[in-house]
Amino acid sequence: MVQMKNDTFFWVLLLFGLSSISLSGQPYTLDKDLKPLLLELKQNENGKGKLVIANAYLNNEELYYHVKGHDMFEFVDVSIFSNIGNPNFKVELAHNNWNDIQFTKTTSEAEDGIINFKLRAYDAFGLHIHPADQETNITIAVSATEPSMTYLDSPFRKATKAELGVADESDSQVLAGTPSENSSNRLLCIIIGIAALVIALLLGILLARRKSTTLLIILLGSITLLSAQRGGGTTWHNADRYRDWLETQSANPSGPWRRAGEVREGFRRADKFLGGLGKNIDQAVGLYSVAKSLYEAHKNLGSCMRSTPPPGMPSIPSFCESNECEQCFVDARRALNNNRYSLEKLKTIYECTKNYTDVAIAFGNSFSSLPGGGGMAWGFERIKLEKSINKLKLAYDQKYQELMQSQQQLLMDLNDCENEHGLQDWYDRFGHLLYEFNAMYYKRSS
């Protein structure tokens, strides 16, 4: 539990660092009046998981929302529907920038008029709601399960009788078949902070070139981050309170609520959504065999996100195949599992940030060669950016070493358990293979 709170803290730092970039004119758009509203997932006040619900009037204006507060190990569900009648409107879900559209759905095509998106994301995403064909009132709800750290699967299998009885047996019987946080959090915080700084620096560099601002802003539409501002309405983290609020509003004869006959249709949708909400949030499970359908149903936002074990992961013989073992096995394996997922998150944060900055630097190089592109100025600023990236690499390497040292100690703790139950010299014969595989897989590529 303490570990999960630490992971949540890390991710909040990252999302805060990215969303707090404040640039004049908001680089992903030429419309300076566009102010996306923040939807921040927080603890569900009357159940498990996280929840945020917002309400809005939809007429002839577009609505923009920016969603954060989720973790890469949580399954996120987004539901949007009209509370009145059956108007038709379109919703786009974007990642990184408003042009990077991942999903597009309309209420006319959605079952019961309820638009639903299912996803996993390592960072924030945006919702762009287009005007409806008639004035209406809508619900925007986002929920997230408890973290489900299952897709790496167990690296252990039941040892054979020969493996249990022969102390000098060859390691050749170990089959292909694997992978976090048991150390200080300081360096991971540094990595996250530098990742945010790198992106902020890049955007600041590019937007500072006043002479080419118009062209640059248009081009940046393909690589810049979403950003949002707080304000613009009430949000709820308690579904019952939101339902009560809807009931109160429906008694108001003004505005679209005056279409009393159509309000009941909207409440039918609300009741269906709220009825399924608990089921969605409760789906966080501890077994991959149960969670597999969730991984298949929820799309990963970002090519650096994974939902399967690393290829070639070894399957390590153990006296105890499952978690229903002596306490020494249970405690050590729980800590080892946390360690593996910390390495997984570390790799994801680094690769996503590196991929983004690589594309952005390539863009900067290309743009600076254009007339008025400020080639000399970009050259100096690119050096600063590359220095920040080098700091990111150094921080990754330091945290990687720390986590791998911790993993080796955890495997030695398991070695004591195995020795105690009859599988002698477990680490030297088998356990080191898992360590060596993880050391190679999570090592930063040069």
N, C-alpha and C positions, 0 to 999 in steps of 0.2 A: 504493500500500500504506500509506504514512504517512497519507494522507487517510482511508482506511477505518478505521485505528486511532483517528484523531481523532473520526470520527463515532460509533464504538463507545463512546468515552469520554464523549461528550455524552449518549448514550442511557442509559448506565449511571448517569450523574449524575441524569437525570430519573427513572428507575425507582427509584433509591435514595431520592430525595427524596420520591416518592409513597408508597413502601412503608414508609418510616421514620416515618410519622405514627403516633404512639402515643397512643391515647385510651382512657381507662378504659371497660371494658365492650364494646369493639369495636362501633362505632356501627351496623354493618349487621345486628346480631343482638342479641337479648335474652339469649342464652346466653353468659355470661361464661367458661364453660369451653371454648368453641369456640376452638381454636388451629390454624388452617390451617398446613400444613407447606410450606416453601419448596422449590420445584424451580427451581434456577438453571441455565440453559443456559450451558455453557462449551465451550471448544474440544474437539472430538472427539479423543481421545488416539490413536486408530488410524485416522484418516481425515480427510476434509474436513468443513467445517461445524461445527456445535455439537451437543452431545448431553447429555442427562441421563436416567438410568434410575433408578427407585426400585422397591422391593418392599414389599408390605404384606400383612398378614393381614386378610381381610374376613369379618366375621361379622355380628353384629347391630348394629353401630355404623356411622354415616356417616363418610366420610373427606373431608377438604377439603385441596386443594393450591392453591398460588399459584405461577404460572409467570412468570418474568422472565428477562432476559438476552438477548432477541432484539431485532432491529432491524426497523424498518418496511419495509426493503427485502429482508428474508429471508422465505422460504416456510417456515412452521412446520407440522410434522406431529405429531399426538398419537396414540399407540396405547395402548390399555388392554385387557388380556385376562387370563383365568384361567390359572394354571399347572397346575391340577388339574381334571380332569373338565370338565363342561359346565354350571356353575351360571349362573343368570340374574341379572343385576344391571343397574342403570341408571346412566348417567353424564350429568351436565349440565355444559356449558361456559358459564361466565358472564363477562360483561365489566362493569367498573366496580363492580358489587355482585352479591351472590348472587341477587338477584331478576331481574337483567338476563340472562336465559338466552338464549344464542345458538343452542345445539345441544342436543338430547336424543337419546341413543341407548341401546339395550339390547344385551346380548351375544346374546340369543336371535334378534334381527333382523340382527345384524352378520354379514358373511361370515366363516366359520370361527371365529365367536365373538370376532373382533378388532374392537373399537370403534376407529374412526379419525376424527379431525377434521383438516381442512385449513384453514389460516387465515393471514392477515397481520394484524399488530397493531402499533400505535404505542406501546403500553404493556402492562402486565401483564394476565393473565387468570386465571380460577379454574377448578378442576375439583372438582365435587361428586359423589362416588361413593356411591351408595345401597347399603344392605345387600343381600347376595346371598341366594338361597333356601337356601343351604347354606354351611357354613364352607369357605373356600378361601384360596388364596394368589394374589395378582395382581401383574402387571407394569404399571407406569406409565412410559411412555417418551415423551420429547419430543425432536424433532430439528429443526434449522434449517439451511437451505442457506447457502452463501456469499451475500453480498449480490448481488442481481440488479437493477442500475439500468438498466433497459431500456425501461420503459413510456412514457417521454417521447418516445422515438424520436428519430431524427436530424432536425435542422431544415434539413439541406442537400440540395440536388438538383443534378444535373449542369447546368451552365450551357449554354445554347444557343450556337450559332455566332454568332448576332447579339449575344448578351450578352457573348461573349468579344471580339467585334470592334468594337463601337460604344461609344465612351467616354462619349457623352452620352445613352445610351439611357434612355428613361423607365422608372421603377420599376413601371409598371403591369403588367409581365409577372410580377412576383413573386406566386406563388399562395398561397392559404390552405393552410395545411398543418400542434412544438417541444420543453422546457427542460432537486455544488455545493460546493466549499469551497476557496478559495484564499487565505484571509485568516486573521487571528488568530481564535482560538477563544474568547477571553475573553467577548465579548458574548453568544454563544450559550449559554455556561455560565450567564451572568447570567439570560438569559431562562428557561432550564430551572429554575434555582433559584427565581426569582420565581414561576413557574408552580406549583411544589410548595408554596411559601410561601402563595400565595393559597388553595389548597385546604386546606392545614393550618390556616390562619387561620379559614377559613369553618367547618370542622368544630369547631375549638376554641370559636368564638363560639357556635355552636348548642348544643353539648353542655354549655356552662358554665351554662346555665339550669337549675339543679337542680330547681326547682319543677315544671317541665314535662318532666322527663327521660323518663318512660315513654312519653308520647304522642309526643314528639319523636323518640325512637329508632325507634319504629315507622314514623313518616313518613319518616325519613331512609333507610329501607331501599330507597327508590326512587332515591336520588341519591348515596349515599356510596361511596367507593372500597373495593375489596378491600384487605385487609392480611393479612400473614402473619408467622409467627414461625419462626425456625430451629429445627431439632432434630427428633427423632422418627424417626430411622432413617438408614440408610446410602444414599447415592446414588453412582452410577457415571457416569463420562464415557468409559468404555471398554466397548464391547459384548462383547468377548471375555472380559473379566474377569467381567462379569455372567453370561455363559453358564457359565463355570466355577463361579461361586458357586451357580447353580441346580443344577448337577450334584451339587455337594457336599450341598446341602440335600435333594435328592431321595433321598439315601441315608439320611436321617434318618427313622426309622420313627414318630416322634412327630407329634402334631397331624394336620393334613390330609394331610401327606406320607405317612401310613400307607396311603393308598389308592393303592398302587403301580401298580395297573392303570390308574388314571386319570391318573397323572403323565405318562405317555408322550403322552397327548393334549395336555397343556399344553406339552410340549417341542416337539411338532409346530408349535404356534402360535409358540413362541419362535423356532424355526428359520425359519419363514416370515417373521416380522417382521424378524429379523436379516438374512435374505437380501435383503429389500427395502430395508433401511436404507441401505446404500451407494448404491443407485440413487436413493433420495429425496434424499440429501444432495448427490449429484453433479449434481443437476439445475440447479444455478445456472449460468446461461448468459449470454452477452454479447449475444445477438441477440433482439429482441422477437419475431420470427417464430417462434423456437424456444420462448421463454418464455411465449407467449400462452396455451397450454393450462394452464400453471401458474397464471397470473393468473385464469383462468376457474374452476379447480378450488379455489382457496384464497379463502375468504370474507374480506372486509375487516371487521375489528371497529372500528366507529365510522364515522359518516357523513362525517367529515372526511377519511377515507382515500381516496386516489384510485389508480387503476391504468390510467388512459388519459391521453393528452396533453391539455393545456388546449384547449378549443374555440377555433378561429380562429387556431391557431398558424401563423405564416408559414412558407413553404418557401423557403429562401434559395438563390439560384444560387451555385454554386461551381465552380472549375476542377476540384476533386477531389471526386467524389460519395461515395466510400467511404473507409474508414480505411486502405486500402492505397495510401498516398500518400507523398510526401516527408516526411521526419522533422519538418519545421516544422509541417506540417498535423497529424500524429499527436499531437505534444506539446501543441499549442495546443488541439486538440479534446478531448483527454483532460482537460485542466484546465478547459475550458469545460463539459464534461459534469459534472464534479464540482461546479462552481459552480451549475449548474442544479439538481442534486439537493440541494444545501445549501439553496437557496431553497425547494425543495419540502418539505424536512423542516422548515424554519423556519415555513412557512405552516401545515403540519399541526399542529405543536406548539402554535402560537398559537391556531388555530381550535378545536382540540379542547379546550384549556384554557378559552378564552373561552366556548365553548358550555356547558361544564360549569358555570362560575361564573355565567353568565346564568340557567341553570335554578335553580341553588342560591339565588341572590339573590331570584329570583321566589318561591321557596318560603319563604325567610326573611321576605319582605314579607307573604306570605299568613298564615304561622304567627303572626307578631307581632301580627296584628290579632285573634287569638283571645283569649278570656279567659285571663289568666295567661301570655300569650305573650311578655310583656316587651317591648312595643312601643318604649318610650323607650330601653331598653338596646340593642335591635337597631338603632335609628336611629344611635346613636353608633358601634356596631361596624361597621355597614354603611359608614360613612364611611371607617373604617380599611381595610376590604376594597376599597373603590373606589379608594383611594389606591394600594394594592398593584397593582390592575389597571392603573392609569395608569402605574405603573413598568414593568409588563410591556409596555405599548404603546410606551413610550419606548425600552425595550431592543430591541424588535422593529424600530422605525424606524431605530435606530442600526445594527443588524446588516444590515438591508435596504440601507441606503445603502452600507455597507462592501462587501457582496456585489455590488451593482450597479456600483460603481466598479471592482471587480475584473473584472467581466464586460466592461465597456467596454475595459479594457486588454487582456483576452484577445482580444476581437474586433479590436482594433488589431493584435495579433500575427498574427492570421489575415489581416488586410488586407495585411500585409507579404508573407505567403506567396502570396496571390492576385496581388498586383502582380508578384511575382517570376516567376510562371508565366503572365502575360499577361492577367489579369483586373484591369484598372486601376481605381483609385478604388472598390474593392470596398465599403469601409465606407460611404462617402457614398452609393453607389448602392443597396446591398442590405443590408449588415451592420447598419446602424442600425435597420432594421425589426425585427430580432430583439431588439435591445436595448430598443427602445421598447415592444414587445409584452410582454416580461418585466417591464419597469418598471411597466407598467400592471397586469398580472395579479397580480404578487406584492406590490404596494403594499397596505398594511393598509387595510381598509375602515373608514371612520369610524363 
